[in-house]
Amino acid sequence: MKPLRDPEGAELEHFQAACNLDGAKVLEIGCGNGVFTWQYAGHPALLVGLDPNAADLVEARKKGPASPGKVVFTRAVAEAMPFSAGLFDVVLFASSF
């Protein structure tokens, strides 16, 4: 049996309670295959999922709509992000290693 990650949705509830995502520019470091990313994708003005694994990013893109609009997946490591300082309002780094 494959374990379910956060089947009750507590992780998402805590994240949304801690941060106002409406209209924010959000960076999710270590987005993996986008399972968590797409759960809150409707709130931010811009959502960037960052991950070094190209195969995971392909899967992440497949999970969303054909025209994801404000959701972008970028391949990079957290130690060398291709963004300027101050670009994001919220940065999420959880469940990554």
Order of alpha helices (4+ residues) and beta strands (2+ residues): alpha-beta-beta-alpha-beta-beta
